[in-house]
């Protein structure tokens, strides 16, 4: 990665202006957030992603209001055909295990970091261990929700759980703003998955 110290851009994942890093891949420079690594919009046309639709997304969020926002964004914008809500990490693990046993593919997992019973991080690590027991299962991409900015400790968690990304839901975001950012981050995460997998090998 090459830092561009004088260049900044808006990152929907971090929720603000961030330093830009570039990655040279297959002869093309890709601008990314210097904090979380998400592909940035400076050279990314989201309209190119409009044709891609996921089949199933499972998400865990303890706030009923945020659960409604996530479901509305995922199904209302046709990002996925099915959005399965869970109220906590334990319910999420039970649902993911059930789907893996039934050999049903899950395109994306969305996990709130702070939840009762089982946190999003604990649920993610448990899911990775469960996936290992299913030979045919590929690691499900994870999008973490947190109210905190990314730091070195959380970056190491993203690395342990890859492929993964995060979204800083903030403390003052309106449902509309949060929905817009979820849409943007999920679209970029999905379109960028093959690049991330190759870079992480």
BAPA-982953 format. One record per residue: residue number from 1; x, y negated, z negated of N, C-alpha, C in turn. Coordinates in pm, whole numbers. Atoms other than C-alpha are relative to their C-alpha. Layout:
// residues N
{node NUM {X Y Z} {X Y Z} {X Y Z}}
...
***
This chain:
// residues 201
{node 1 {83 118 0} {0 0 0} {88 -124 0}}
{node 2 {-76 124 -8} {121 -350 81} {-83 -112 -62}}
{node 3 {77 108 62} {11 -636 -150} {3 -127 84}}
{node 4 {6 130 -64} {-103 -963 2} {-35 -100 -109}}
{node 5 {26 76 120} {-64 -1192 -300} {-83 -126 19}}
{node 6 {73 124 -21} {-216 -1502 -141} {-140 23 53}}
{node 7 {130 -29 -59} {-522 -1326 1} {-93 63 -103}}
{node 8 {102 -58 87} {-838 -1259 -196} {-128 19 79}}
{node 9 {128 -24 -65} {-1180 -1128 -100} {-98 52 -103}}
{node 10 {103 -48 91} {-1509 -1033 -263} {-6 153 4}}
{node 11 {15 -146 11} {-1530 -673 -389} {-132 30 -69}}
{node 12 {128 -31 64} {-1884 -546 -456} {13 99 -115}}
{node 13 {-23 -94 109} {-1742 -273 -678} {41 -72 -128}}
{node 14 {-46 76 116} {-1561 -516 -911} {-94 -115 -35}}
{node 15 {96 108 24} {-1827 -785 -871} {61 -138 2}}
{node 16 {-63 131 -8} {-1592 -1073 -790} {113 -1 99}}
{node 17 {-113 11 -90} {-1297 -1201 -590} {120 75 -58}}
{node 18 {-111 -85 43} {-996 -970 -605} {117 -17 96}}
{node 19 {-113 -1 -93} {-644 -952 -460} {-20 112 103}}
{node 20 {15 -97 -109} {-633 -769 -128} {128 79 19}}
{node 21 {-112 -89 -35} {-409 -469 -60} {-33 58 137}}
{node 22 {26 -65 -128} {-366 -314 283} {66 137 2}}
{node 23 {-54 -134 -20} {-316 51 369} {10 23 150}}
{node 24 {-19 -31 -141} {-171 148 704} {-31 147 19}}
{node 25 {42 -137 -21} {-349 462 822} {-36 19 146}}
{node 26 {20 -27 -143} {-335 603 1176} {11 -127 84}}
{node 27 {-28 120 -78} {-198 274 1301} {-94 -117 -27}}
{node 28 {95 107 29} {-478 63 1151} {18 -49 -143}}
{node 29 {-9 58 133} {-445 -175 858} {-141 -8 -60}}
{node 30 {129 0 68} {-732 -124 612} {10 -84 -126}}
{node 31 {-5 82 122} {-795 -400 355} {-78 66 -113}}
{node 32 {63 -63 117} {-875 -270 6} {11 -91 -120}}
{node 33 {-5 72 126} {-948 -410 -334} {129 37 -73}}
{node 34 {-123 -24 72} {-622 -449 -525} {-23 57 -140}}
{node 35 {32 -54 132} {-802 -344 -845} {-49 144 7}}
{node 36 {63 -133 0} {-1018 -44 -756} {22 80 127}}
{node 37 {-31 -73 -123} {-915 46 -399} {-113 10 101}}
{node 38 {112 -8 -94} {-1257 5 -232} {33 -74 129}}
{node 39 {-15 70 -128} {-1253 -85 139} {-79 -130 -7}}
{node 40 {64 131 7} {-1333 -457 166} {-62 -39 133}}
{node 41 {80 37 -117} {-1566 -628 410} {74 -85 100}}
{node 42 {-70 88 -92} {-1299 -845 573} {18 62 138}}
{node 43 {-11 -68 -130} {-1253 -581 844} {-91 122 5}}
{node 44 {86 -118 9} {-1531 -341 753} {-141 -38 40}}
{node 45 {134 31 -47} {-1857 -350 945} {-97 103 -52}}
{node 46 {92 -95 60} {-2128 -189 735} {-105 50 98}}
{node 47 {101 -44 -96} {-2360 -173 1034} {41 130 68}}
{node 48 {-47 -124 -61} {-2142 109 1164} {-41 121 -83}}
{node 49 {35 -109 89} {-2250 317 863} {-149 31 0}}
{node 50 {144 -9 13} {-2621 272 917} {-56 134 44}}
{node 51 {52 -127 -49} {-2659 603 1099} {23 117 -94}}
{node 52 {-32 -111 89} {-2520 813 815} {-100 4 -116}}
{node 53 {93 -17 111} {-2774 950 568} {38 123 -79}}
{node 54 {-29 -112 86} {-2699 1168 272} {-127 81 -24}}
{node 55 {114 -88 28} {-2922 1461 180} {-44 -10 -145}}
{node 56 {34 -4 142} {-2902 1455 -199} {101 -77 -84}}
{node 57 {-82 72 98} {-2770 1221 -469} {-59 29 -138}}
{node 58 {43 -21 139} {-2786 1309 -840} {63 -111 -83}}
{node 59 {-55 109 81} {-2750 1023 -1086} {-49 6 -144}}
{node 60 {32 2 142} {-2744 981 -1462} {16 -141 -53}}
{node 61 {2 136 54} {-2835 652 -1631} {-103 -3 -112}}
{node 62 {92 -4 112} {-2991 609 -1975} {-101 -114 -2}}
{node 63 {95 111 -6} {-3165 278 -1892} {-107 28 105}}
{node 64 {108 -26 -98} {-3509 338 -1730} {-3 -105 111}}
{node 65 {1 106 -101} {-3486 0 -1552} {107 19 105}}
{node 66 {-110 -21 -95} {-3148 74 -1395} {-25 127 81}}
{node 67 {35 -122 -76} {-3267 425 -1301} {-95 -33 115}}
{node 68 {95 39 -106} {-3555 267 -1108} {72 -75 112}}
{node 69 {-75 75 -101} {-3316 27 -931} {80 96 88}}
{node 70 {-83 -95 -76} {-3084 312 -830} {-87 83 94}}
{node 71 {89 -82 -83} {-3371 530 -703} {-55 -81 116}}
{node 72 {55 86 -106} {-3520 239 -508} {103 -28 107}}
{node 73 {-106 28 -98} {-3187 153 -346} {31 123 83}}
{node 74 {-42 -121 -71} {-3097 511 -257} {-106 50 97}}
{node 75 {106 -53 -86} {-3433 620 -118} {-65 -109 85}}
{node 76 {66 109 -74} {-3580 283 -15} {80 -48 118}}
{node 77 {-86 43 -111} {-3282 196 204} {43 119 86}}
{node 78 {-28 -122 -76} {-3264 554 332} {147 41 -2}}
{node 79 {-137 -48 17} {-2909 609 205} {-4 152 -16}}
{node 80 {13 -144 22} {-3029 953 96} {-146 43 14}}
{node 81 {136 -54 -7} {-3333 1175 151} {-56 25 -138}}
{node 82 {45 -35 134} {-3347 1274 -216} {94 -58 -105}}
{node 83 {-75 53 114} {-3235 1091 -532} {-56 65 -126}}
{node 84 {45 -74 119} {-3253 1305 -847} {51 -72 -125}}
{node 85 {-42 73 119} {-3252 1101 -1173} {18 91 -122}}
{node 86 {-22 -67 128} {-3115 1224 -1508} {16 -109 -106}}
{node 87 {-2 100 107} {-3146 1045 -1842} {131 -5 -77}}
{node 88 {-127 -2 72} {-2808 1148 -1982} {95 101 65}}
{node 89 {-102 -87 -58} {-2489 1341 -1911} {-31 147 -12}}
{node 90 {34 -142 19} {-2618 1670 -2051} {-103 46 104}}
{node 91 {102 -32 -102} {-2923 1664 -1824} {63 5 139}}
{node 92 {-71 3 -128} {-2694 1575 -1533} {75 131 23}}
{node 93 {-77 -124 -12} {-2467 1877 -1599} {-93 118 27}}
{node 94 {96 -110 -20} {-2769 2108 -1621} {-52 -2 144}}
{node 95 {53 11 -137} {-2906 1977 -1289} {107 36 103}}
{node 96 {-107 -31 -95} {-2570 1996 -1110} {30 151 2}}
{node 97 {-24 -144 8} {-2515 2353 -1233} {-110 77 72}}
{node 98 {115 -63 -68} {-2862 2450 -1113} {14 -10 152}}
{node 99 {-14 21 -144} {-2798 2301 -768} {117 81 57}}
{node 100 {-114 -79 -45} {-2457 2469 -740} {-36 149 8}}
{node 101 {44 -140 -1} {-2612 2807 -829} {-89 29 120}}
{node 102 {90 -15 -115} {-2871 2751 -558} {70 -29 132}}
{node 103 {-82 33 -118} {-2588 2658 -316} {-54 -119 76}}
{node 104 {50 123 -60} {-2746 2319 -254} {108 -107 -8}}
{node 105 {-106 99 -8} {-2508 2047 -143} {-46 -132 -60}}
{node 106 {23 133 56} {-2491 1722 -342} {104 -93 62}}
{node 107 {-92 90 -70} {-2342 1435 -142} {71 -97 -93}}
{node 108 {-56 102 88} {-2281 1198 -433} {-59 14 -140}}
{node 109 {45 8 139} {-2301 1182 -813} {25 -142 -49}}
{node 110 {-15 134 59} {-2361 847 -985} {-16 15 -150}}
{node 111 {-2 -21 145} {-2275 837 -1355} {23 -130 -75}}
{node 112 {-23 111 92} {-2321 563 -1612} {109 46 -98}}
{node 113 {-110 -39 88} {-2005 563 -1825} {-46 16 -143}}
{node 114 {45 -5 139} {-2175 490 -2157} {-143 52 -8}}
{node 115 {131 -63 16} {-2462 730 -2226} {-1 79 -130}}
{node 116 {8 -84 119} {-2589 910 -2536} {17 148 36}}
{node 117 {-13 -146 -10} {-2531 1285 -2586} {130 38 72}}
{node 118 {-121 -31 -77} {-2265 1311 -2312} {28 -121 88}}
{node 119 {-32 119 -80} {-2087 1011 -2158} {21 38 146}}
{node 120 {-24 -24 -142} {-2039 971 -1785} {135 62 28}}
{node 121 {-134 -56 -18} {-1669 1047 -1815} {3 147 -42}}
{node 122 {7 -139 45} {-1732 1364 -2016} {-78 85 100}}
{node 123 {81 -74 -97} {-2001 1468 -1767} {78 24 129}}
{node 124 {-79 -14 -122} {-1766 1407 -1473} {107 108 -15}}
{node 125 {-104 -100 24} {-1484 1612 -1624} {-59 140 -12}}
{node 126 {68 -130 11} {-1728 1891 -1712} {-44 50 137}}
{node 127 {43 -38 -135} {-1866 1887 -1357} {117 53 82}}
{node 128 {-117 -47 -75} {-1516 1922 -1211} {39 143 -41}}
{node 129 {-30 -136 46} {-1458 2232 -1427} {-103 99 50}}
{node 130 {107 -88 -49} {-1795 2381 -1327} {17 25 149}}
{node 131 {-19 -15 -145} {-1724 2317 -957} {107 104 31}}
{node 132 {-108 -96 -24} {-1407 2528 -986} {-49 144 -4}}
{node 133 {54 -136 11} {-1620 2832 -1070} {-78 41 125}}
{node 134 {72 -29 -124} {-1800 2803 -736} {98 -17 115}}
{node 135 {-107 1 -100} {-1551 2896 -466} {-32 -88 119}}
{node 136 {38 73 -120} {-1746 2735 -183} {-25 -148 -27}}
{node 137 {35 138 34} {-1808 2409 -371} {119 -94 19}}
{node 138 {-99 106 -10} {-1614 2098 -271} {-28 -100 -111}}
{node 139 {26 100 104} {-1567 1827 -533} {-101 -105 48}}
{node 140 {102 99 -33} {-1872 1601 -531} {55 -140 -27}}
{node 141 {-45 136 25} {-1778 1233 -486} {-79 -62 -116}}
{node 142 {61 61 118} {-1849 1035 -804} {10 -152 8}}
{node 143 {1 144 17} {-1950 671 -844} {-33 -28 -146}}
{node 144 {21 33 141} {-1908 554 -1204} {-61 -139 -13}}
{node 145 {58 129 37} {-2122 272 -1345} {60 -43 -133}}
{node 146 {-49 48 128} {-1965 59 -1616} {-20 -151 -8}}
{node 147 {15 145 20} {-2012 -287 -1765} {136 -67 -18}}
{node 148 {-135 55 19} {-1634 -331 -1797} {78 -3 131}}
{node 149 {-88 5 -117} {-1373 -432 -1543} {97 118 -6}}
{node 150 {-92 -113 -7} {-1138 -161 -1427} {133 -37 -66}}
{node 151 {-130 19 63} {-815 -120 -1624} {84 125 26}}
{node 152 {-85 -117 -28} {-517 123 -1610} {-57 131 -54}}
{node 153 {56 -122 58} {-691 371 -1841} {-112 55 87}}
{node 154 {111 -47 -83} {-1002 383 -1623} {49 43 138}}
{node 155 {-58 -44 -128} {-789 405 -1308} {49 144 -11}}
{node 156 {-47 -137 16} {-637 723 -1451} {-117 98 -4}}
{node 157 {120 -85 -1} {-988 862 -1505} {-49 19 142}}
{node 158 {38 -12 -141} {-1075 785 -1143} {90 98 73}}
{node 159 {-96 -90 -62} {-760 968 -1042} {-27 146 -38}}
{node 160 {31 -136 46} {-851 1274 -1253} {-125 55 66}}
{node 161 {132 -43 -50} {-1202 1284 -1108} {-16 -16 150}}
{node 162 {14 29 -143} {-1126 1207 -744} {-60 115 78}}
{node 163 {26 134 -52} {-1285 1159 -506} {-99 -75 -88}}
{node 164 {86 78 87} {-1434 882 -715} {21 -149 23}}
{node 165 {-6 145 -8} {-1504 509 -729} {-78 -53 -119}}
{node 166 {76 55 111} {-1660 270 -974} {-73 -126 43}}
{node 167 {72 124 -22} {-1907 -17 -985} {-17 -69 -134}}
{node 168 {17 79 122} {-1891 -287 -1249} {-140 -61 5}}
{node 169 {139 48 -7} {-2263 -340 -1313} {-18 -134 -69}}
{node 170 {6 132 62} {-2187 -650 -1523} {-109 -9 -105}}
{node 171 {99 20 107} {-2399 -792 -1801} {-109 -97 42}}
{node 172 {96 102 -41} {-2583 -1063 -1608} {-59 26 137}}
{node 173 {49 -28 -135} {-2660 -896 -1275} {-151 23 -1}}
{node 174 {144 -23 -15} {-3024 -915 -1169} {-20 134 68}}
{node 175 {24 -126 -71} {-3188 -593 -1043} {25 -11 151}}
{node 176 {-20 18 -144} {-3179 -737 -691} {149 -1 36}}
{node 177 {-144 8 -25} {-2807 -822 -710} {66 135 -23}}
{node 178 {-55 -133 28} {-2726 -485 -867} {-33 96 113}}
{node 179 {41 -85 -111} {-2923 -310 -595} {81 -25 126}}
{node 180 {-78 35 -119} {-2739 -498 -321} {142 55 -11}}
{node 181 {-136 -49 19} {-2403 -405 -472} {7 151 4}}
{node 182 {4 -147 -8} {-2499 -39 -518} {-1 42 147}}
{node 183 {12 -33 -142} {-2599 -27 -151} {135 -17 70}}
{node 184 {-126 29 -66} {-2274 -187 -38} {110 98 -39}}
{node 185 {-105 -90 47} {-2046 28 -254} {-23 142 48}}
{node 186 {30 -137 -43} {-2222 356 -172} {26 16 149}}
{node 187 {-26 -7 -144} {-2212 282 203} {149 7 29}}
{node 188 {-145 2 -25} {-1842 204 190} {66 128 -51}}
{node 189 {-56 -123 55} {-1766 503 -31} {-25 118 94}}
{node 190 {35 -109 -91} {-1947 739 207} {80 -8 130}}
{node 191 {-70 14 -128} {-1788 597 523} {150 20 -15}}
{node 192 {-143 -6 25} {-1445 597 362} {46 135 -56}}
{node 193 {-34 -124 71} {-1457 950 215} {110 79 68}}
{node 194 {-102 -80 -68} {-1250 1122 482} {138 -63 -15}}
{node 195 {-128 69 19} {-975 859 453} {49 21 -143}}
{node 196 {-40 -16 140} {-973 880 72} {49 142 -27}}
{node 197 {-40 -139 23} {-953 1260 77} {139 25 57}}
{node 198 {-130 -21 -62} {-658 1249 315} {111 -70 -78}}
{node 199 {-100 75 76} {-475 983 114} {29 63 -135}}
{node 200 {-14 -58 135} {-532 1170 -213} {63 139 0}}
{node 201 {-60 -134 -4} {-385 1502 -93} {144 -3 -46}}
***
